[in-house]
């Protein structure tokens, strides 16, 4: 199952624009969890502010300006 994180950046928080989506696919040991997807997004782009993470019917919502952290 694919987990998707939706993020923005500090200088874009106030513009109300769309969030960038990053999909994290399943790995050999099983499905990517929401925590793994959040951690992978932050490893890939430490400046990202993750405001939402979704996997199937599971969802996490981060609050601006901090967002979700691993």
Order of alpha helices (4+ residues) and beta strands (2+ residues): beta-beta-alpha-beta-beta
